[in-house]
Amino acid sequence: MERSDIYQLIRYGRSRKLRMVMATSGYLINEESIAKLKEAGVLALSFSLDGSSAETHDKFRQAKGAFDAVLRAAEIVRQAGMRFQINTTICKVNIDEITGIIELAKRLGAYCFNAFILVPTGRGEQIADEILDPIRYEVLLNELLRLKLESSIEVRVTCGPQFAYVYERAKAKKLIEGDSGPSTTLRTGPSTTPVAGCMGGRGFGFISYKGDVQTCGFLDISAGNLVENGFDFKKIWLDSKFLNEIRDLSAYKGACRTCEYLSLCGGCRARAYAISGDYLAADPICNYKARKDKD
């Protein structure tokens, strides 16, 4: 929102038939700017809330007034009739406030709550000690499943690919209505869309401000630079040695290599790299133990 050409960029994206969405902290969102964003072609926005109160969120963001700015912006967007979601980076400091944040998201009028599991990279390196331990992470995944099934808004999980196998195991145990039979424990709400593991380098790609093609914004390894390669995204995407390593599940190491859910989950390559320096290593916060009969 600090770019003077932001509306021009949005209109250009729409002219190329792209679905234009925006992540913003909210502090420059007002009635005038939201009208311009809507006219330019923004279809949805996201706001970050890392606490259910100003005390938690402002401390996490290290900016007094950040919480109130999000609430004001969300109301302005709602009044403008635009869709928005709430994103939360989950770590030790706010893990006990997740239910409260979802309730706040519903009151604000969000259509979706997106939980981001902390990856200690970039600015996240400064709070690496806030990364969840495996046991708390597993408990969280099961709590997010309950919230997904019972919440009146969509609940998604990003950078938490293990959520895919938690969802599949619940289906196998017939805890979720669907292909596996009727629900016996958890009722099915509106938030029962399919759950996928990590799509980085497969169904999802990221282009940095410098033109580097990456698996995602958290794994800062370039598969090739668009500017230096004639803006040929297809060539980089298909031929990159790095991306093809990521896609080769047989090259994965540690617990991920022997896990029967590897093709479904994939583990977080960015978190493995941030902790061990090896993007093919096991996801360090995964608590799942592979079946002993796994080859």
N, C-alpha and C positions, 0 to 999 in steps of 0.2 A: 504493500500500500504506500510505501515511500517512493515508489517509482512514478515519475511523471507520465510515463508511457504505458502504465499498466492497462488502461482501458483499450488502448490501441492493440496491445498484445492479445488481449482477450478477444477482441473483435476479429483479429487475424486468425486466431485459433478456431473460432467458430466458423470462419469462412472456409477453413480446411476440414470442416465437419468433425472437429474434435469436441469432446465433452469437457467443457471448461469448468473446473471447480477450484476453490481457493482455501488454503489454510491460513488463518490469521489470528493474531493475539487479540484482536478486537478493538485496540485503542484508537484506531483511525476510522472505525466504522461509525457513521452517523447517517441521518436521513438522506443527506445529499449524496454521500459516497455509495450508499447501498442502492440508491436509484440509478446511479451511473453504472454500477457493477451489473445490476439486473438488465439494464438496457444494452450493455456491451455483450451480454450472453453468459454470465456466470449462472450455473444451474444449482449449485449447492456450495455451502461453506462448512468449514470445521473450526471449532474453537477448542483450545486445550484447557482443561480443568484438572489440576493435580491435587485437589483437595476439596472437601465438601464445605470448607469455610475459608474466609479470607486469611485467617492465621496460617493454615497449612499451605494453601496455594501460593500466597505471596512470599512465604518463606522459601518454598521450593523454587519459585521463579526469581527470587531475589529482587522483587520489584513491588514496592508498596502501591496498592491500588490496582494491581493486575486482576485480582478476583472481581472487583466491582466493574472493571472495564469489560470483562467477558460477559457478565450478567447484563450490562447495558446493551452491548452489541447484540447479544442473543435476542433480547426483546425487540430491538430495532429490526433485525432480520425476520423475526416472527411476524411482526406487524407488516412487513413488506411482502409477506406471503412466500418467502423463500425457505427451502429446506436447509437444515444444518445438523451437524452431528457434534458430539462431545468426545474428545480424545483425552485419555489419561495415561500418563507414563507411570506404570505401577512398580513400586520398589518398597523397601522396608518402611519408609517414612509414612506412606499413605495406604498401605495394604489393608488396614483396618477401616478405611473410609470408603471402600469401593461401593458398598450398598448405598451409602449416603450420597455418593456422587451420581450414581444411576438415578436415584430418586430426584436429585436436583435436576439432572438432565431431562427427566420426564416433565417436571414442573416448568422448565424453561421452554418446552415444546420441541425438543430435539427428536429427530426420527431415528437416531442411532447412537449407541454408546460404543466406542472403539477402545478397547484396552490394549495399550502398547506395553509389552514386557520389556523392562529396561535392558538395553544393550549398552555396555559401558564404553562407548566410542564417541569421538567428537567431544562435544561439551559434556557428554555423559562420563568421560574419563574422570572428571572432577568429583563424581559421586559413585565411583566404582564400588565402594564399600557398601552401597545401598542395594546391590544386586541381591535378588532373592536366593535363599539356599534351596536345595532340591526338595526338601520336605514341605516347606512353606509354599513353594511353587506348585507342587502337586495338589495341595489342599486348595490353593487359589483356583487352579484349573477346574476342579470339581465344583467349586462355588460359582465360577463363571458359567459353567454348564447349567446349574440350577437357575441362575439369573436369566440365562438365555431362554430357557424353556418357560419361565414364569413371567418374564417382563413383558410389558405392553409395548416396548420399543425394541428394535433390533439390537442385539448384543454381538459384537465381533471381537476377535482377538488377533492382534498383529504382533509379530516377533515372538509368538508363542505357538510354534507349529505343533507342539505336543497336544494342543487342544483338539486336533483332528483325531488322534487315537483315543482320547478320553471320550469324545463324542461317539466314535465307532464302537467302543467297548460298551457304552451305555445302550446303543442300539442292539448289540449282540445279546445283551442281558435283558432285552425287551423292556427297557426303562423309558424308551422313547417310541411314540407312535410312528409307524412308517413301515418300511419294508420288513422289519424284524418282528412285526406283530404289535398287538395293543400295549399301551403303557400300563405298567403295574405299580409304578411308584411316582414318577415325575409326570405331571400333566404337560401337554404340549400347547404352548402359546403361539403367538404369531411369529416368533423368532426361531423357526426351525429350518432355516435355509441350509443348504449343504455347507459343510465345514471342510476347508482344505488346509494342508500343511504349508510349508514354505514354498512359495512360487518364484522366489528370486532366481533369475537366470533361466527360468523356464517359461512361465506364463506372465511374468512381471519383469520389467526392466526400468532402469532409472538413468536419467541423463543429468549430469551435474551442470552447474552454471558455466563450467569451463568446456563443456561438450564431451566429458568423459562418460562412456557407457558403463554402467555398473549393475550388479545384481539388485541392489537396493541402496538407499541412502545411508545405511549403517555400515556396509562393507565397502570401505574406501579403497577399492582396488579397481583400476581401470582396465576394461576389456579392450579398449581402443578409443581414440579420440575422434569425434565426428569431424572436427575442423581439419584435422591432419589426414583424414581418410575420405575426403571429398563428400562428406555428409552421407556416406553409404552405410546407413544403419544396418541394413540386411546383411551386408558382408561381415561387419563386426559381430553381429548377433549369431550368425551361423558358424563363422570360422575361428572365433576367439578361442585360443588354447585354454585360457582361464575359465571361460563360460562352459566349455565342454568338459573340463575337469569337474566343475560343480554339478553338471548333469550326469556324470558317471558315478552312480551310486556304489559301484564295486570298489571305487577308490577311497571310500569313506573309512574312517579309522575308529578304534575304540568301541564303545558301547553302541554307537550308531551302526557300525558295520554289521553287527550280529543281531540287530533288532528287527523283528518281523514286521514292524510298522515303518521301516525306513522309507519305503516308496510312498507311503501316505503322509508321513511327517516331514522327513528330511533333516530335522534338527535345524537350529539357527546357525548358519555359517558365519554370520557377522559376530555373534557372541563367542563362538568357538575361536575365531581369529583374534578377537579382543582379549581373551583370557589366555590362550595358549600360543598365539602367533601362527596357528595352522588352521586354515579355513576348512580343511577336511577332517579335523578332529571332532570328537564327540561334543555335543552341546553340554557345557559344564553345569547347567542347572537342572538337567533332566534326571528324574528319580526312577524312571522305568527300568526294570530289569528284564532282559530278553528271556524268552522261554529257553529252558535247558535243552530241549530237543531241536533247537535251531542249529542247522549245519554251520 
